[in-house]
């Protein structure tokens, strides 16, 4: 579970905390990116390290490439304006979302409504949390990492993963940390969210709800359109299978 705040989230009732940590999303190094599924335990690192990995080659030598290595973490708050480099690790840590790895008594299922309505859990399941359907984070301009790179890098989150149901809609949703020793919000990233079904959500004038045609190219940059963007994102729910009962005793 990820709080998207600087507070450790509480496990659901009847679930046990295994460990708490910091929400780790992605690493990038020399043209290779690897996503940590936010719905898996590996995305909750017990310690925050701006550069948490190193590269080992066939010559049995290990080290870091300070030109290209970076890590990406879920952010603890929304930043609509670009933020300068944060060089103090404790300050950077305060901008990273906290998480909790919880062990529960039942299976879970993630459902998406493709609408602005929160979906109902399947029969025999009850909701653990609801949110917004989150698909992928992408580094748009690799040349900002090193001039020798080009194109884009990123990986998707499986829609059946609880990590694809983000409790909070915020953009950008992450903080990047470079191996040079500083972290910042980077505008060279894109967030991908599951869109509502336009056939169900189209307004009377044929536009998606809340979208101003004259401003649709600027809504990702302007805070006044934040709520309108949210209205176009599918809602979701993470559901837990309810325990069967035999009389008054649980199985």
Buried (B, 14 or more C-beta within 10 A) or exposed (E): BBBBBEEBBEBBEEBEBEEBBBBBBBBBBEBEBEBBBBBBBEBBBEEBEBBBEEEEEEEEEEEBEEBBBBBBBBBBEBBEEEEEEBEEBEEBBEBBBBBBBBEBEBEBBBBBBBEBEBBEBEEEBEBBBBBBBBBBBBBBBBEEBEEEBEEEBBBBBEBEBBBBBBBBBBBBBBBBBBBBBBBBBBBBBBBBBBBBEEEEBEEEEEEBEBBEEEEBEEBBEEEEBBEBBBBBBBBBBBBBBEEEEEEEEEE
